[in-house]
Amino acid sequence: MTQMELIGRLASSAATGRPEHLAGPSSWVEHIPFAFWLIDAIRPRSFVELGTASGISFCAVCQQVVNSEAPTACYAVGTWPEPADAEVHARLQAHHDPLYRGFSQILRTTANDALAYFPDASIDLLHIDAERGGAAARHDFEAWRPKLSARAVVLLHRTNRREDEDGVWPLWNELKLRYPGFAFVHGEGLGVLAVGGEIPDALRWLMDNLGSLTEEAGIIRGFFARQGADLLVRHENGELARALADARTQAGVQRETLERRTAEAAANQTEILRLVHEVTIRDTEIGRLNHEIIRRDTEIGRLTHEIALRDGEVGRLRSGIALRESEIDQKAGAQGVEIDRLGRELATRDDQIARQEQKLHQLSLELDRMHRHVAGMYSSTSWKFSRPVRAVKVIARRLARMARG
């Protein structure tokens, strides 16, 4: 087969298609042309991908299943464990479900747990992503080996990435000795193993050509490498274009934000000037109020001094009142004593007056008796001249005694 015929055979296949889902940077972009060709060549009944992340390789297979009308059921197995992975998973689901939900599922679980979902000898195409390292890839291959069918093909990515400490290339070096296959070196390497004994004719043809050092092998590898590189450039250009569009959008947003903030700054400046004017007015008012406060403080000081003087006068008057009250109390006490003395003396005089009145009453009685006696003497002729004299003497003596008593 001439070079032109060989390239024509490859170019007439699906290998020249364009993927619909390219999300972020990934070396798998360079292997999408081969994935397109492989689905068209082996038409697997089932496809399982372990370690799905952005879904570039998985969606490429789903896209080719649709384009080639292959009878393939597709399953992506991934965990998306980190908070940042939630957005990646959401973007994949948003692209995948409207287009491929009829024959494809995204299983959010571990590779170990997903084993229970598939019967033995049921998987025709298994892709093991080596993002988690060589040890994890080795474990996945051994665990999923019983699930592979008699016509199974295994894809192992990053077989040419030697700088990783836990790389997948040692595993590939072991497996290529156990199973027929080949590996591409571009795009960090992609190993292709025919694990089942039944190898589809198109894949066998490719394996036979790539397993030799012929010119055809170089042409085939060059074709897929160029197709992958062209796709990668397109993808990177698209990423750059999207980044540029995002930057322009962001610049527009920032410009609008700047214009808005400039307008806000102008409004703020006007408000600042108004506030400065208001502050000036307030400062003038504060000065006036301060002057009024000083005047009132002076008045308060004067009134305080006057109150102090009046408080002194009040104290002095209170002292005088207290002294006068003390003097009044003393005089009242002395007057009380004098009143008591005069009361006693008055009682004594009242007793004396009563006695004198009693004596006077007795004298009145005696006088009345004497008057009657004198009247009797006056009625006697013998005593008309002598008795009055005698009576007067008697009376005089009695009066003298009473006076002395």
RAJOPE-V310835 format. One record per pair of residues at least 4 apart in sequence whose ideal C-beta (glycine too) atoms are under 8 Angstrom apart, sorted by the first residue. I is the first residue (numbers start at 1). J is the second residue. If there is no record, write none. Layout:
# RAJOPE-V310835
i;j
I;J
I;J
This chain:
# RAJOPE-V310835
i;j
1;5
1;6
1;9
1;216
2;6
3;7
3;215
3;219
4;8
5;9
6;10
6;216
6;219
6;220
7;11
7;219
7;223
8;12
9;13
10;15
10;37
10;220
10;223
10;224
11;15
11;16
11;223
13;36
13;37
13;40
13;41
14;36
14;37
14;39
14;40
14;64
14;67
14;68
15;33
15;34
15;36
15;37
15;223
15;224
15;227
16;33
16;227
17;33
17;36
17;63
17;64
17;67
18;231
18;234
19;29
19;32
19;56
19;59
19;60
19;63
19;231
20;59
20;63
20;95
20;99
21;55
21;56
21;59
21;60
21;63
21;92
21;95
21;96
22;29
22;56
22;235
22;238
22;239
23;54
23;55
23;56
23;88
23;91
23;92
23;95
24;54
24;56
24;239
25;236
25;239
26;54
26;56
27;31
27;157
27;158
27;187
27;188
28;32
28;56
28;57
28;157
28;187
29;56
29;187
29;228
29;231
29;232
29;235
30;186
30;187
30;225
30;228
30;229
30;231
30;232
31;35
31;57
31;157
31;184
31;187
31;190
31;224
31;228
32;36
32;56
32;57
32;60
32;228
32;231
33;37
33;224
33;227
33;228
33;231
34;38
34;184
34;190
34;224
34;228
35;39
35;57
35;60
35;61
35;64
36;40
36;60
36;63
36;64
36;67
37;41
37;224
38;42
38;125
38;153
38;192
38;203
39;43
39;44
39;47
39;61
39;64
39;65
39;68
39;70
39;72
39;125
40;64
40;68
40;70
40;202
41;200
41;202
41;203
41;206
42;124
42;125
42;151
42;153
42;200
42;202
42;203
43;68
43;70
43;71
43;72
43;200
44;70
44;72
44;124
44;125
44;151
44;153
45;71
45;72
45;73
45;124
45;149
46;72
46;73
46;74
46;75
46;118
46;122
46;123
46;124
46;125
46;149
47;61
47;65
47;72
47;73
47;74
47;75
47;123
47;124
47;125
47;126
47;127
48;74
48;75
48;77
48;114
48;118
48;123
48;125
48;126
48;127
48;144
48;147
49;57
49;58
49;61
49;74
49;75
49;76
49;77
49;126
49;127
49;129
50;77
50;111
50;114
50;126
50;127
50;128
50;129
50;140
50;144
51;77
51;78
51;111
51;128
51;129
51;130
51;131
51;132
51;136
51;140
52;58
52;76
52;77
52;78
52;92
52;106
52;129
53;78
53;80
53;85
53;88
53;129
53;131
54;88
54;91
54;92
55;59
55;76
55;92
55;95
55;96
55;106
56;60
57;61
57;127
57;129
57;157
58;62
58;74
58;76
58;96
58;127
59;63
59;92
59;95
59;96
59;100
60;64
61;65
61;72
61;74
61;125
61;127
62;66
62;74
62;96
62;99
62;100
62;103
62;104
63;67
63;99
63;100
64;68
64;70
65;69
65;70
65;72
65;74
65;100
65;103
65;104
66;99
66;100
72;103
72;124
72;125
73;103
73;104
74;100
74;103
74;104
74;105
75;104
75;105
75;107
75;114
75;117
75;118
76;92
76;96
76;104
76;105
76;106
76;107
77;107
77;109
77;110
77;111
77;114
78;89
78;106
78;107
78;108
79;108
79;109
79;110
80;85
80;86
80;88
80;89
80;108
81;85
84;88
85;89
86;90
87;91
88;92
89;93
89;106
89;108
90;94
91;95
92;96
92;106
93;97
93;106
94;98
95;99
96;100
96;101
96;104
96;106
97;101
100;104
101;105
107;114
107;117
109;113
109;114
110;114
111;115
111;140
111;143
111;144
112;143
114;118
115;143
115;144
115;147
118;122
118;123
118;147
119;147
120;146
120;147
121;146
121;147
121;148
121;149
121;150
122;147
122;149
123;144
123;147
123;148
123;149
123;152
124;149
124;151
124;152
124;153
125;152
125;153
125;154
125;155
126;144
126;147
126;148
126;152
126;153
126;154
126;155
127;154
127;155
127;157
128;137
128;140
128;141
128;144
128;154
128;155
128;156
128;157
129;157
130;134
130;136
130;137
130;156
130;157
130;158
130;159
130;161
130;167
130;168
131;158
132;136
132;137
133;137
133;164
133;166
133;167
133;168
134;138
134;164
134;166
134;167
134;168
134;169
134;170
134;171
135;139
135;166
136;140
137;141
137;156
137;168
137;171
138;142
138;171
139;143
140;144
141;145
141;154
141;156
141;171
141;175
144;148
145;195
148;152
148;154
148;195
148;196
149;196
150;196
150;197
150;198
151;196
151;198
151;199
151;200
152;194
152;195
152;196
153;192
153;193
153;194
153;195
153;196
153;203
154;175
154;179
154;191
154;192
154;193
154;195
155;190
155;191
155;192
155;193
156;168
156;171
156;172
156;175
156;190
156;191
156;192
156;193
157;168
157;188
157;189
157;190
157;191
158;164
158;167
158;168
158;169
158;188
158;189
159;168
159;169
159;172
159;183
159;188
159;189
159;190
159;191
160;169
160;183
160;184
160;185
160;186
160;188
160;189
161;167
161;168
161;169
161;188
161;189
162;167
162;169
163;167
164;168
168;172
169;173
169;189
170;174
171;175
172;176
172;183
172;189
172;191
173;177
174;178
175;179
175;181
175;191
175;193
176;181
176;183
176;191
176;193
179;193
179;194
179;195
180;193
180;194
180;199
180;207
180;211
181;191
181;192
181;193
181;194
181;207
182;191
182;192
182;206
182;207
182;210
182;211
183;189
183;190
183;191
183;192
184;189
184;190
184;192
184;221
184;224
184;225
185;189
185;221
186;221
186;224
186;225
186;228
186;229
187;228
187;232
192;207
194;199
194;203
194;204
194;207
199;203
199;204
199;207
200;204
201;205
202;206
203;207
204;208
205;209
206;210
206;220
207;211
208;212
209;214
209;216
209;217
209;220
210;217
210;220
210;221
211;217
212;216
212;217
213;217
214;218
215;219
216;220
217;221
218;222
219;223
220;224
221;225
222;226
223;227
224;228
225;229
226;230
227;231
228;232
229;233
230;234
231;235
232;236
233;237
234;238
235;239
236;240
237;241
238;242
239;243
240;244
241;245
242;246
243;247
244;248
245;249
246;250
247;251
248;252
249;253
250;254
251;255
252;256
253;257
254;258
255;259
256;260
257;261
258;262
259;263
260;264
261;265
262;266
263;267
264;268
265;269
266;270
267;271
268;272
269;273
270;274
271;275
272;276
273;277
274;278
275;279
276;280
277;281
278;282
279;283
280;284
281;285
282;286
283;287
284;288
285;289
286;290
287;291
288;292
289;293
290;294
291;295
292;296
293;297
294;298
295;299
296;300
297;301
298;302
299;303
300;304
301;305
302;306
303;307
304;308
305;309
306;310
307;311
308;312
309;313
310;314
311;315
312;316
313;317
314;318
315;319
316;320
317;321
318;322
319;323
320;324
321;325
322;326
323;327
324;328
325;329
326;330
327;331
328;332
329;333
330;334
331;335
332;336
333;337
334;338
335;339
336;340
337;341
338;342
339;343
340;344
341;345
342;346
343;347
344;348
345;349
346;350
347;351
348;352
349;353
350;354
351;355
352;356
353;357
354;358
355;359
356;360
357;361
358;362
359;363
359;402
360;364
361;365
362;366
363;367
363;402
364;368
365;369
366;370
366;398
367;371
368;372
369;373
370;374
370;391
370;394
370;395
371;375
372;376
373;377
373;391
374;378
374;387
374;388
374;391
375;379
376;380
377;383
377;384
377;387
377;388
377;391
378;383
378;384
378;387
378;388
380;384
380;387
382;386
383;387
383;388
384;388
385;389
386;390
387;391
388;392
389;393
390;394
391;395
392;396
393;397
394;398
395;399
396;400
397;401
398;402
399;403
400;404
401;405
